[in-house]
Amino acid sequence: MEKRQVESAIAELKMDYINLQGDIEKLESTGNNSFVKKAEIRLAAMEEKLAHLNKQLADFE
């Protein structure tokens, strides 16, 4: 993966992460706890992927 591709993937993942956080807030307010737990698992996976991508980005420098 090239540096620009990594940067693009990070930006896209960050936007998805922010959107999912908003969705979780909405789900919590409606009491959909089973969906909240699934969404939180997705957030954790996104955090791991972001950490990996940030490491790749750091390797370019």
WOTA-V420377 format. One record per residue. N is the residue number from 1. RES is the residue in three letters. SS is DSSP state (H for helix, E for strand, C for the rest). OMEGA is omega as a letter, one per 20 degrees, with the letter a starting at -180 (none if undefined). Layout:
n & res & ss & omega
N & RES & SS & OMEGA
N & RES & SS & OMEGA
//
This chain:
n & res & ss & omega
1 & MET & C & r
2 & GLU & C & a
3 & LYS & H & a
4 & ARG & H & r
5 & GLN & H & r
6 & VAL & H & r
7 & GLU & H & r
8 & SER & H & r
9 & ALA & H & r
10 & ILE & H & a
11 & ALA & H & a
12 & GLU & H & a
13 & LEU & H & r
14 & LYS & H & r
15 & MET & H & r
16 & ASP & H & a
17 & TYR & H & r
18 & ILE & H & r
19 & ASN & H & a
20 & LEU & H & r
21 & GLN & H & r
22 & GLY & H & r
23 & ASP & H & r
24 & ILE & H & r
25 & GLU & H & r
26 & LYS & H & r
27 & LEU & H & r
28 & GLU & H & a
29 & SER & H & r
30 & THR & H & r
31 & GLY & C & r
32 & ASN & C & a
33 & ASN & H & a
34 & SER & H & r
35 & PHE & H & r
36 & VAL & H & a
37 & LYS & H & r
38 & LYS & H & a
39 & ALA & H & r
40 & GLU & H & r
41 & ILE & H & r
42 & ARG & H & r
43 & LEU & H & a
44 & ALA & H & r
45 & ALA & H & r
46 & MET & H & r
47 & GLU & H & r
48 & GLU & H & r
49 & LYS & H & r
50 & LEU & H & r
51 & ALA & H & r
52 & HIS & H & a
53 & LEU & H & r
54 & ASN & H & r
55 & LYS & H & r
56 & GLN & H & a
57 & LEU & H & r
58 & ALA & H & r
59 & ASP & H & r
60 & PHE & H & a
61 & GLU & C & none
//
